[in-house]
């Protein structure tokens, strides 16, 4: 939770002067839009990422990503359809199925067993599903804001980060955690800064562009492809991959083509 909190603060420190130089003032938007984007950030970033990290500690990286990243698009599909009337057509639904099926092929390893106890696994599954629900909820609320007004993606990103940071600033003392880690090393500070600059700043702005220009479920499905980029980087670093994994990659890439066809 501390890492998530400080990543958000560093990202805000980077984006704020850029917005000021560009003449943007996110807090001067209509109050309803501001409230929607703050809420989406508190839900998707503050609560969602916290739930995701809790799941990681119980399920492990592979299982957590599998549950969260394949469930969130389905929940976004349901939420956006019922609330916003955004029901993707048959081709896009087929594309979603291909992307999520491909991601599942990459992540599911036959014969792999988790050493955690049943109780821990159930708790981890609960946290992973909560993370998926929060991601989907944040996506649908963000999409609603973009449908109501022509909001700049950078402004939306700033407000979502602020909403997440505000919620985390309340959750940390409630969970009896310090705002600063007990030990702060230069290596840790560098890792947080790089994670904030590359993952948080760049990632959230492109994420907001996706939510602005396409349906919530389609955008959320596209975000699930991030695990495949990690795979490619690992392969370039010398880590071997199986034919099953590459089949999953090809299936997901074909799915993206269907998502954005026409």
C-alpha positions in Angstrom: 0.0 0.0 0.0 2.9 2.4 0.8 4.4 1.7 -2.7 1.1 2.4 -4.4 0.7 5.6 -2.4 4.1 7.0 -3.2 3.9 6.0 -6.9 0.7 8.1 -7.0 2.4 11.0 -5.3 5.4 10.9 -7.6 3.2 10.7 -10.7 1.1 13.7 -9.5 4.4 15.6 -8.9 5.3 14.9 -12.5 2.0 15.6 -14.2 1.0 18.7 -12.2 3.6 21.1 -13.6 3.1 19.7 -17.1 -0.6 20.5 -16.8 0.1 24.0 -15.4 2.5 24.8 -18.3 -0.2 23.6 -20.7 -2.8 25.8 -19.1 -4.9 23.0 -17.8 -6.8 23.3 -14.5 -8.6 20.0 -13.8 -10.1 21.2 -10.6 -12.0 23.9 -12.5 -14.0 21.4 -14.4 -17.8 21.1 -13.5 -18.1 19.6 -10.0 -20.0 16.5 -11.2 -17.2 15.6 -13.6 -14.5 16.2 -11.0 -16.4 14.0 -8.5 -16.8 11.2 -11.0 -13.1 11.1 -11.8 -12.0 11.4 -8.2 -14.4 8.5 -7.4 -13.1 6.4 -10.3 -9.5 7.0 -9.0 -10.4 6.1 -5.4 -12.1 3.0 -6.6 -9.8 1.8 -9.4 -6.5 3.0 -8.1 -6.8 3.4 -4.3 -9.0 0.4 -3.5 -8.4 -1.7 -6.6 -4.6 -1.7 -6.5 -4.7 -2.3 -2.7 -6.8 -5.4 -3.3 -4.5 -6.5 -6.1 -1.4 -6.4 -3.9 -3.2 -8.3 -1.2 -4.1 -11.0 -3.7 -0.5 -11.1 -4.8 0.7 -12.0 -1.3 -1.8 -15.0 -1.2 -2.2 -16.2 -4.8 1.1 -15.3 -6.4 1.7 -13.1 -9.4 0.4 -15.5 -12.1 -2.8 -16.5 -10.5 -3.6 -13.0 -9.3 -3.2 -11.5 -12.8 -5.2 -14.4 -14.3 -8.2 -13.8 -12.1 -8.1 -10.0 -12.0 -7.2 -9.3 -15.7 -9.7 -11.8 -17.2 -12.6 -10.9 -14.8 -12.3 -7.1 -15.0 -13.3 -6.8 -18.7 -16.3 -9.1 -18.2 -17.5 -7.0 -15.2 -16.8 -3.8 -17.2 -18.9 -5.3 -20.1 -21.8 -5.9 -17.7 -21.5 -2.6 -15.9 -21.2 -0.5 -19.0 -23.9 -2.4 -20.7 -26.4 -2.0 -17.9 -25.5 1.5 -16.9 -24.3 3.2 -20.1 -26.0 1.1 -22.7 -22.6 0.2 -24.2 -23.1 -3.3 -25.6 -20.3 -4.3 -28.0 -21.3 -5.9 -31.3 -20.7 -9.6 -32.1 -17.3 -9.0 -33.7 -16.0 -7.1 -30.6 -17.4 -9.8 -28.3 -15.5 -12.4 -30.3 -12.4 -10.2 -30.0 -12.8 -9.9 -26.3 -13.1 -13.7 -26.0 -10.0 -14.2 -28.1 -7.9 -11.7 -26.1 -9.0 -13.1 -22.7 -8.6 -16.7 -23.9 -5.1 -15.9 -25.1 -4.2 -14.3 -21.8 -5.5 -17.3 -20.0 -3.4 -19.7 -22.2 -0.3 -17.6 -21.3 -1.0 -17.6 -17.6 -2.4 -21.0 -16.9 0.4 -23.6 -16.4 -0.7 -27.2 -16.4 0.4 -29.1 -13.4 1.4 -26.0 -11.4 0.3 -26.1 -7.8 0.0 -23.4 -5.2 1.5 -24.2 -1.9 -0.8 -21.9 0.1 -3.5 -23.4 2.3 -7.2 -23.5 1.3 -8.1 -20.6 3.6 -5.3 -18.4 2.2 -6.3 -19.3 -1.4 -9.9 -18.3 -0.7 -8.8 -15.0 0.7 -6.5 -14.4 -2.2 -9.3 -15.2 -4.7 -11.6 -12.8 -2.8 -9.0 -10.0 -3.0 -8.4 -10.7 -6.7 -12.1 -10.6 -7.5 -12.4 -7.3 -5.5 -9.5 -5.9 -7.5 -11.3 -6.9 -10.7 -14.6 -5.3 -9.5 -12.8 -2.1 -8.6 -11.0 -1.9 -11.9 -14.2 -2.4 -13.8 -16.1 0.1 -11.7 -13.3 2.7 -12.2 -13.4 2.0 -15.9 -17.2 2.5 -16.2 -17.2 5.6 -14.1 -14.3 7.1 -16.2 -16.1 6.3 -19.4 -19.2 8.0 -18.1 -17.2 11.1 -17.4 -15.9 11.1 -21.0 -19.3 10.6 -22.4 -20.6 13.6 -20.5 -17.9 16.1 -21.6 -14.8 16.4 -23.7 -12.2 16.0 -20.9 -8.5 15.9 -21.7 -6.9 12.5 -21.0 -4.2 14.2 -18.9 -6.8 16.0 -16.8 -8.7 12.8 -16.2 -5.4 11.0 -15.3 -4.5 13.7 -12.8 -7.9 13.6 -11.1 -7.9 9.8 -10.9 -4.4 9.7 -9.4 -5.5 12.4 -6.9 -8.6 10.3 -6.0 -6.4 7.2 -5.4 -3.9 9.1 -3.3 -6.5 10.7 -1.1 -8.1 7.3 -0.4 -4.8 5.7 0.3 -3.8 8.5 2.7 -6.9 7.5 4.7 -6.4 3.8 4.4 -2.8 3.8 5.6 -3.4 5.0 9.2 -6.6 2.9 9.4 -4.5 -0.2 8.6 -1.8 1.0 11.1 0.8 1.5 8.4 3.3 4.3 8.2 3.3 6.8 5.3 7.0 6.2 4.9 8.6 2.7 4.9 10.8 1.9 7.9 13.8 1.6 5.7 14.2 3.9 2.6 17.2 3.0 0.5 18.4 4.8 -2.7 17.6 1.7 -4.6 14.0 1.7 -3.4 13.6 5.3 -4.2 14.9 4.8 -7.7 12.5 1.8 -8.2 9.5 3.9 -7.0 10.5 6.8 -9.3 10.9 4.5 -12.3 7.6 2.7 -11.6 5.8 6.0 -11.3 7.3 7.6 -14.4 7.1 4.6 -16.8 4.2 2.6 -15.4 2.0 5.2 -13.6 2.4 8.4 -15.6 2.7 6.9 -19.1 0.3 4.0 -18.4 -2.6 6.0 -17.0 -2.5 8.6 -19.7 -2.7 6.0 -22.4 -5.4 4.2 -20.4 -7.5 7.4 -20.3 -7.1 7.8 -24.0 -8.4 4.3 -24.5 -11.5 5.0 -22.2 -12.1 8.3 -24.0 -12.1 6.9 -27.5 -13.6 3.4 -27.2 -16.1 1.4 -25.1 -15.2 0.7 -21.5 -15.3 -3.1 -22.0 -13.1 -2.9 -25.1 -10.6 -0.6 -23.4 -10.5 -2.8 -20.3 -9.9 -5.9 -22.5 -7.1 -4.2 -24.3 -5.4 -3.4 -20.9 -5.3 -7.1 -20.2 -2.7 -7.4 -23.0 -0.1 -5.9 -20.7 0.8 -9.3 -19.4 1.8 -10.3 -23.0 4.3 -7.4 -23.2 5.9 -8.6 -20.0 6.2 -12.0 -21.7 7.9 -10.5 -24.7 10.3 -8.6 -22.5 11.1 -11.8 -20.5 11.7 -13.7 -23.8 14.1 -11.0 -25.0 15.9 -11.3 -21.7 16.5 -14.9 -22.4 13.7 -16.6 -20.5 12.3 -19.5 -22.6 8.6 -19.7 -23.6 6.5 -22.7 -24.7 4.4 -23.2 -27.8 1.3 -22.9 -25.6 2.4 -19.4 -24.5 3.0 -18.2 -28.1 -0.3 -19.6 -29.2 -1.9 -17.5 -26.5 -0.1 -14.4 -27.7 -1.2 -15.0 -31.3 -4.8 -15.5 -30.2 -4.8 -12.3 -28.2 -3.2 -10.3 -31.0 -5.9 -11.7 -33.4 -8.5 -10.7 -30.8 -7.3 -7.1 -30.7 -7.6 -7.0 -34.4 -11.3 -8.0 -34.1 -11.8 -5.5 -31.3 -10.8 -2.6 -33.4 -11.9 -3.9 -36.8 -14.1 -1.4 -38.6 
